[in-house]
Amino acid sequence: MKSLILAIDQGTTSTRAIAFEAAPEGGLQPVAVSQIELGQHFPHPGWVEHDATEIWTATLQTCREAVRKAGGVGRFAAIGITNQRETSVLWDAATGEPLHRAIVWQDRRTAAATGKLAAAGHEPMVQAATGLILDPYFSASKFAWLLDAVPGARARAEAGEVRLGTIECWLIWKLTGGASHVTDVTNASRTSLMDLSTRAWRSDLAELFNVPMAALPEIRDCADHLGDCDPSLFGAALPIHGAAGDQQAALVGHGALKAGDAKITYGTGAFLVANVGSEPVGSTSRLLGTLGYAAGGEVAYALEGSIFSAGSAIQWLRDGLKVITESRQSEAMAQGLKDNGGVYLVPGFTGLGAPWWEPEARGTIVGLTRDSGPAQMVRAALESLAYQTRDLLDALAGDGAPPLKVLRVDGGVTANAFAMQFVADICDVVVERPAFQEMTALGAAKLAALGVGLISDLEDHPVEAPARWTPRMAGEERARLLKGWRGAVRAAIIAAHPEDA
């Protein structure tokens, strides 16, 4: 019996394949996993690139390993895909070869281009149509840059000879041997080219960003049939029946399917996604309107806040400053201090996301004294996760959302108990972490299982109790710490714009 789903989770720092089995008691259970780390390239300050061919090779290798571990391709019913969003790829339609390194979501090289559009007064129209502000974070300006950077690419795109897409689109193309040039509606909603209400590309937006429509993929819902794998890859033509960007997949994985439910994923960056129901909601607090999911005849919209540097701040402590040798050391170092000693780290390594949206901001440390040392730096980095989360929750409240009763969390950083307790304290909310952490992969598997009929709905079926952290900080202490944080953010913004100081 074909009871397994192969979930591809292509992230910013690694590529994973997880085999999930439809359990008799309901839900999906992981039975095999394979993972390969992903190299990153930083050709200029603020530029971040990935090798799309490396991504494809790792995807193929991890999928084959997961299939082997799970007992062979004959047990699999379908494939689901989740991916790092906004990362943009340009490739040759005939050969399938990428024409440039992929431009990663963190990349800020198009800040001048999006700034010029904003200065010309286009942001209100773009935000009303797409839910997104004008920022280099999103794919449209990356697409345009690639077309201009690769000689002849723009003319070839208009002639239908090259393709544009985000990572899931690229992987579907490769998996199907070029038979399917499709994207799912959640990834399309992150390009600045799709109308949120109609869930279709808009020609006026494509013209504004100078992206030819002929190079864009077809938009489909998250549990639709997206194509069939070339049988030579795994030994069978497995159908691809589910796709969603990583944060939307995590929303589904958490079972945050009702208006008012919210989750935050702490990975390289951190992303708060709040389900707002069946109609788009405009933000007055610089949050993003986006698609939560569209599957099985149901559509859920969301508001999202993006933190560009979360786990990457811990990686910087390890790989850049070398004050720790392993990320897990950070918890003990932070707990060894009675407080932060007045030190705040604003991790604006690739700019600041919501609600500030300062692409020119860079990392800033304030409050250093002669007593400050590596432990204070580590604690400040961990605390910054909570402060940035509080900024997002305040913005969400400013848009009229009801206060959260529970904040659902996932991602590698959630293994740090100090950080999660500090999130609960600073945000004054119960923090809940599921026993199974791979929410993005689980969400992709759920969508594929729904699409192929292995499950009847997307409702969650937890089998283990989650870890919980409850607030225990006094209100006066919380207010004092938040005042210090907001002063540090102001300093980072002033440093980015000294002419305005």
C-alpha positions in Angstrom: 0.0 0.0 0.0 1.3 3.5 -0.9 1.1 5.2 2.5 4.2 7.4 2.4 4.8 11.0 1.4 8.2 12.3 0.4 8.6 15.8 1.7 11.4 18.0 0.3 12.4 20.8 2.6 14.9 23.0 0.8 16.0 25.7 3.2 18.6 28.5 3.4 21.3 26.4 5.1 20.4 22.8 4.2 18.4 20.6 2.0 16.3 17.8 3.6 14.1 15.0 2.5 11.8 13.4 5.1 9.5 10.4 4.5 6.2 10.6 6.3 3.7 7.8 6.8 0.0 8.2 7.3 -0.5 6.8 10.8 -3.6 4.7 11.7 -4.4 7.1 14.6 -4.4 10.0 12.2 -1.8 12.5 11.1 1.6 11.8 9.6 4.7 10.3 11.3 8.3 10.7 10.1 10.0 7.4 9.2 13.2 8.4 7.4 15.3 11.6 6.9 18.3 12.7 4.9 20.0 16.1 5.1 22.9 17.9 3.3 24.3 21.3 4.3 24.1 24.1 1.7 27.0 26.3 0.8 26.5 30.1 0.8 28.2 32.7 -1.2 28.7 36.4 -0.2 30.3 38.1 -3.3 29.7 41.7 -1.9 28.5 43.2 1.3 24.8 42.6 1.6 24.8 40.1 -1.3 23.9 36.4 -0.6 23.8 33.7 -3.3 23.3 30.0 -3.6 24.3 27.6 -6.3 21.1 26.3 -7.8 22.8 23.2 -9.3 24.1 22.4 -5.8 20.6 22.6 -4.5 19.3 20.3 -7.2 22.1 17.7 -6.6 21.5 17.8 -2.8 17.7 17.4 -3.4 18.2 14.4 -5.6 20.7 12.8 -3.2 18.6 13.3 0.0 15.4 12.1 -1.7 17.1 8.9 -2.9 18.5 8.3 0.6 15.1 8.9 2.3 13.3 6.6 -0.2 15.9 3.9 0.4 15.6 4.2 4.2 11.8 4.1 4.0 11.7 0.8 2.1 11.7 1.8 -1.6 9.7 4.0 -4.0 6.8 1.5 -4.2 5.6 2.7 -0.8 5.3 6.3 -1.8 2.1 8.0 -2.9 3.3 11.5 -3.7 5.9 14.3 -3.2 5.4 17.6 -1.3 7.8 20.5 -1.5 8.6 23.4 0.8 11.3 25.9 0.2 13.2 29.0 1.2 10.9 31.7 -0.2 11.8 34.7 -2.4 15.1 33.1 -3.5 15.2 33.6 -7.2 16.5 31.4 -10.1 17.0 32.1 -13.8 17.6 29.1 -16.1 17.7 28.0 -19.7 14.4 26.5 -20.9 16.1 24.0 -23.3 19.0 22.7 -21.1 17.6 23.3 -17.6 20.9 24.8 -16.6 20.9 27.9 -14.3 22.3 31.0 -15.9 23.5 32.7 -12.6 23.7 31.8 -9.0 20.4 32.0 -7.2 19.8 35.3 -5.4 18.8 34.5 -1.8 15.9 36.1 0.1 18.4 37.9 2.4 20.1 39.6 -0.5 19.9 43.4 -0.5 21.5 44.2 -3.9 18.3 45.6 -5.4 17.7 48.1 -2.5 18.4 51.1 -4.9 15.9 49.8 -7.4 13.1 49.2 -4.9 13.9 52.5 -3.3 13.6 54.3 -6.6 10.1 52.8 -7.1 9.1 53.8 -3.6 10.4 57.4 -4.1 8.3 57.5 -7.3 5.2 56.8 -5.3 4.5 53.2 -6.3 4.4 51.6 -2.9 0.7 52.2 -2.0 -0.4 50.5 -5.3 2.0 47.6 -4.8 1.0 47.1 -1.2 -2.8 47.3 -2.0 -2.4 44.7 -4.7 0.1 42.3 -3.2 0.2 42.9 0.5 3.9 43.6 0.2 6.0 46.7 0.6 8.7 47.8 -1.8 11.8 46.0 -0.5 14.7 44.0 -2.1 13.5 41.0 0.1 10.9 40.0 -2.5 11.5 38.2 -5.8 10.4 40.7 -8.5 13.4 43.0 -8.2 15.7 40.0 -8.0 14.2 38.6 -11.3 14.8 41.9 -13.0 18.4 42.1 -11.7 19.1 38.6 -13.1 17.7 39.4 -16.5 19.9 42.5 -16.7 23.0 40.9 -15.3 23.1 37.9 -17.7 23.9 39.0 -21.2 21.0 38.4 -23.6 18.7 37.0 -20.9 16.1 39.7 -21.1 15.5 39.2 -24.8 15.6 35.4 -24.4 13.0 35.6 -21.6 10.7 37.6 -23.8 11.1 35.0 -26.5 10.3 32.2 -24.0 13.8 30.7 -24.0 14.6 31.2 -20.3 12.5 30.7 -17.2 12.2 32.5 -13.9 11.1 31.1 -10.6 11.6 30.6 -6.9 13.2 27.4 -5.5 10.1 25.2 -5.5 9.5 26.2 -9.2 13.1 25.3 -10.1 12.9 22.0 -8.3 9.6 21.0 -9.9 11.1 21.9 -13.3 14.0 19.6 -12.6 12.0 16.8 -11.1 9.6 16.7 -14.0 12.4 17.0 -16.6 11.2 20.4 -17.7 7.5 19.3 -18.2 6.1 21.5 -15.5 6.8 25.2 -15.1 4.6 25.9 -12.1 4.6 27.7 -8.7 2.2 27.4 -5.8 0.1 30.4 -4.7 2.0 31.0 -1.5 5.4 31.4 -3.2 3.7 33.5 -5.9 2.4 35.8 -3.2 6.0 36.6 -2.2 7.1 37.9 -5.6 5.4 41.3 -5.7 3.8 40.2 -9.0 0.6 38.4 -7.8 -2.7 40.0 -6.9 -3.6 38.7 -3.5 -7.4 38.8 -4.2 -7.4 37.2 -7.6 -4.4 35.0 -7.0 -3.1 35.7 -10.5 -0.1 37.5 -12.0 -0.7 41.2 -12.8 0.6 42.6 -16.0 0.9 46.1 -14.6 3.1 44.8 -11.8 5.3 42.8 -14.2 5.7 46.0 -16.3 6.5 48.1 -13.2 9.3 45.7 -12.2 10.3 45.0 -15.8 9.8 41.3 -15.6 8.4 39.6 -18.8 5.3 37.6 -18.1 6.4 34.9 -20.7 9.2 33.8 -18.2 6.9 33.4 -15.2 5.4 30.0 -14.1 1.7 29.0 -13.9 0.2 29.6 -10.4 -1.6 26.6 -8.8 -3.1 25.9 -5.4 -1.0 24.3 -2.7 -2.4 20.7 -2.9 -2.9 20.7 -6.7 -1.2 18.2 -9.0 2.0 20.0 -10.0 3.5 17.4 -12.3 5.0 13.9 -12.2 8.7 13.1 -11.5 10.8 11.7 -14.3 10.7 8.0 -13.5 14.5 7.7 -14.0 15.1 9.7 -10.9 13.6 7.4 -8.3 12.3 4.4 -10.2 8.7 5.6 -10.5 6.8 8.7 -11.8 5.8 9.9 -8.4 3.2 12.7 -8.6 4.1 16.1 -7.0 0.9 17.0 -5.2 1.8 19.7 -2.7 3.9 22.8 -2.4 4.1 25.9 -0.1 6.8 28.4 1.0 8.5 27.4 4.2 6.6 29.7 6.5 3.2 28.9 5.1 4.0 25.2 5.2 4.9 25.7 8.9 1.5 27.3 9.5 -0.1 24.2 8.1 2.3 21.9 9.9 1.3 23.6 13.2 -2.4 23.2 12.4 -2.8 27.0 12.7 -5.8 26.8 10.4 -8.2 29.2 12.2 -8.3 33.0 12.1 -6.3 34.2 15.2 -3.9 31.3 15.2 -0.2 32.2 14.8 3.2 30.6 14.7 6.8 31.8 14.5 9.6 29.9 13.0 13.1 30.6 14.3 15.6 29.6 11.6 18.2 31.6 9.8 15.6 34.4 10.0 12.4 34.3 12.0 8.9 34.6 10.6 5.7 35.3 12.4 2.6 34.2 10.4 -0.9 34.9 11.8 -3.9 33.4 10.1 -6.5 36.2 9.4 -9.2 34.1 7.7 -10.6 33.9 4.2 -10.1 37.5 3.1 -7.0 39.6 2.8 -6.3 42.1 5.6 -4.3 45.2 5.0 -1.7 46.2 7.5 -1.1 49.7 8.9 1.8 48.5 11.0 4.2 47.5 8.2 3.4 43.9 8.4 3.0 41.9 5.1 -0.2 40.6 3.7 0.3 37.1 2.2 -1.4 33.8 1.4 -1.5 31.3 4.3 -2.5 28.5 2.1 -5.1 27.5 -0.6 -6.0 23.8 -0.6 -9.0 21.6 -0.8 -11.3 24.5 -1.7 -10.2 26.5 1.4 -8.2 29.7 1.2 -6.6 31.3 4.3 -4.8 34.7 4.2 -2.2 35.8 6.8 -0.3 38.7 8.1 3.4 38.2 8.4 6.4 39.8 10.1 9.9 38.9 9.0 13.1 39.0 11.1 16.1 38.8 8.8 18.6 37.6 11.4 17.7 35.1 14.1 19.7 31.9 14.0 22.2 33.6 11.8 23.1 35.9 14.8 24.1 32.7 16.7 26.0 31.5 13.6 27.9 34.8 13.6 28.9 34.4 17.2 30.2 30.9 16.3 31.8 31.5 12.9 32.5 35.2 12.9 33.5 36.2 16.4 34.3 32.7 17.4 33.2 33.3 21.0 31.5 29.9 20.9 32.4 26.7 19.1 28.9 25.1 19.0 25.6 26.9 18.9 24.3 24.9 21.9 27.0 26.6 24.1 25.1 29.8 24.0 22.4 28.7 26.4 24.7 27.9 29.3 26.7 31.1 28.7 23.6 33.3 28.7 22.2 31.5 31.8 25.5 32.1 33.6 24.8 35.9 33.8 22.3 37.5 36.1 21.3 40.0 33.3 22.4 41.4 30.0 24.7 44.0 31.6 23.0 46.8 29.6 24.3 45.2 26.3 21.9 45.0 23.3 22.7 43.5 19.9 20.5 44.7 16.9 21.3 42.0 14.4 20.8 44.0 11.2 23.5 42.1 9.3 21.3 42.2 6.1 19.1 45.1 7.1 16.1 45.2 9.5 12.7 43.6 8.5 9.3 44.3 10.0 8.1 46.6 11.3 11.2 48.8 10.6 12.0 47.9 7.0 15.5 49.5 7.0 17.4 47.7 4.2 20.5 49.9 4.8 20.7 49.1 8.6 23.6 46.9 9.7 24.4 45.1 13.0 24.8 47.4 16.0 25.9 46.8 19.6 25.2 49.3 22.3 25.9 49.4 26.0 29.4 48.0 26.1 31.5 48.6 29.1 34.9 47.3 30.3 33.0 44.5 32.1 31.4 43.3 28.8 32.8 40.1 27.4 31.8 37.1 25.2 29.0 36.0 27.6 27.3 39.4 27.3 27.5 39.3 23.5 26.0 35.8 23.5 23.2 36.8 25.8 22.5 39.9 23.8 22.2 37.9 20.6 19.7 35.4 22.2 17.7 38.2 23.8 17.4 40.0 20.4 15.2 37.1 19.2 12.6 38.0 21.9 12.8 41.7 21.4 12.2 41.4 17.6 9.4 39.0 18.3 7.8 41.5 20.6 8.1 44.2 17.9 6.1 41.9 15.5 3.4 41.1 18.1 3.0 44.8 18.9 2.6 45.4 15.1 0.0 42.6 14.9 -1.9 44.1 17.8 -1.7 47.5 16.0 -3.5 46.0 13.0 -6.4 44.9 15.3 -5.5 41.3 15.9 -6.6 39.9 19.3 -3.9 39.2 21.8 -2.4 35.7 21.3 -3.1 33.1 24.0 -0.4 30.8 22.7 2.6 31.5 20.4 3.5 28.3 18.6 7.2 28.1 17.8 9.5 25.8 15.8 12.9 25.9 14.2 16.4 25.1 15.4 16.7 28.0 17.9 13.8 26.7 19.9 16.1 24.0 21.4 17.5 26.9 23.4 15.4 26.9 26.6 16.9 30.3 27.8 15.8 31.9 24.5 12.3 30.5 24.6 11.8 31.5 28.2 13.0 35.0 27.4 10.5 35.1 24.4 7.7 34.2 26.9 8.8 36.8 29.4 9.3 39.7 26.9 6.2 39.0 24.9 4.1 38.1 27.9 2.6 35.1 26.2 2.7 31.3 26.6 5.2 29.8 24.2 4.5 26.3 22.9 6.9 24.1 21.0 5.7 20.8 19.4 7.5 17.6 20.2 8.2 17.1 16.5 10.1 20.1 15.2 10.1 19.8 11.4 6.9 21.9 10.9 7.8 23.0 7.4 8.4 19.5 6.1 5.2 18.3 7.9 3.2 21.1 6.3 4.4 20.1 2.9 3.6 16.5 3.6 0.1 17.3 4.8 -0.6 19.3 1.6 0.7 16.4 -0.6 -1.3 13.9 1.4 -4.4 15.9 1.1 -3.9 16.3 -2.6 -3.4 12.6 -3.2 -6.2 11.6 -0.8 -4.2 10.0 2.0 -5.8 12.4 4.5 -9.2 14.1 4.4 -8.2 17.4 6.0 -5.3 19.5 7.2 -6.3 19.4 10.9 -3.4 18.6 13.3 -3.3 15.3 15.1 -0.7 15.7 17.9 0.6 12.5 19.5 3.0 14.0 22.0 2.6 16.9 24.5 4.4 20.1 23.5 7.1 21.9 25.6 5.7 25.1 27.2 7.2 28.3 28.7 5.0 30.7 30.7 5.8 34.3 31.4 7.4 34.9 34.8 9.0 38.4 34.4 7.6 41.4 36.3 6.0 44.1 34.2 8.5 46.8 35.4 11.5 44.7 34.3 9.9 44.0 31.0 9.3 47.7 30.3 12.8 48.6 31.3 14.4 46.0 29.0 12.1 47.0 26.1 13.1 50.7 26.6 16.7 49.7 26.2 16.0 47.6 23.1 14.1 50.4 21.4 16.9 52.8 22.1 19.3 50.3 20.5 17.1 50.0 17.4 17.0 53.8 17.1 20.8 53.8 17.2 21.0 51.3 14.4 18.7 53.2 12.2 20.5 56.5 12.9 23.8 54.8 11.9 22.2 53.7 8.7 21.1 57.3 7.9 23.7 59.6 9.5 22.5 62.4 7.2 19.2 62.5 9.0 20.7 62.5 12.5 
